Amino acid sequence: MIDGKKVLFSGMQATGTLTLGNYLGALKNWVTLSEEYECFYSVVDLHSITVRQEPAELRKRARNLLTLYLAAGLDPQKNCIYYQSHVSGHAELSWILNCFTYMGELNRMTQFKDKAAKHADNINAGLFTYPVLMAADILLYQTDMVPVGVDQMQHLEITRDIAQRFNAIYGDVFTIPEAYIGKAGAKIMSLQNPQKKMSKSDENPNASIYLMDEPDVILRKFKRAVTDSEGQILYREEQPGIRNLLDIYCACTEKNPQEAVKEFEGKGYGELKEAVGETVVSLLKPVQDEFARLSKDKSYLDSIIKENAQKANYYATKTLRKVQKKVGFPERIR
């Protein structure tokens, strides 16, 4: 708890470019959480280097991602928005927690198996201990709540196991985090393969809508979206392409699927694609305009980066010093 509020932590990797799915499924919802929680939103650039990165490009993407956090409406006075790499406590706590995590637990992580298969030429130790760094991210701020999707639930479970193990040995050190289950974020699927999630790493450029896509690019991608030959606009699993378009439309307009189906009754797939595309263009324009404005204000962004790093370091250090004392490290002479 900080100032009577429960603590919530989340973050995104500074790899690739954020998609419409990232925005509607997570970022858009983060904005409303600061009223109820003390929120820490990190650009998790330490996680990014488990896969080889071009240094200048990583720095650029990290700054763009932090700027997008702000452009999407996250208030840097109400939320702590910072680079993971600017808080050394993430790496320090991760090493300590490595010593309280079992190889068998890490071997069971399905995400390691998936990433190892994709990057067979670079199966590094960081990829293997990735969940421990994620546990450090969460536990460092005595986090109460973590917004997680189904694919991240396994990481939250191992975080809880590590925290409970440490507490059983040393007493009540870490808050045991819970999964944040709020209003369900939209699950946006690929425009070219509606059986899989929209991804910023998709090799098909027409599969994903990126937050910085120009309006004409967005409209063109929706025109090329995969549908079917049934010719009916219905919200059902048998029509995954149409269902995905309706999900996107509903997430942008806050209508429910039944309302959307009624709205498009008697219309063709081309009209649906055009309407969804135009709705997405309208939704993203304010974010894109604010991103462009903020990107030009270097001194403002730098001040936010500095102030929020100081805030994050303050709370991280409180936890880290407590942990260091518990495990027996010599006291620092000030």
Helices and strands as residue ranges (DSSP letters): E 6-12, H 20-22, I 23-27, H 28-33, E 37-43, H 45-48, H 55-71, E 79-83, G 84-86, H 89-98, H 103-107, H 110-118, H 125-128, H 130-139, E 145-147, G 150-152, H 153-170, E 178-180, H 215-223, H 240-253, H 257-263, H 269-296, H 298-327
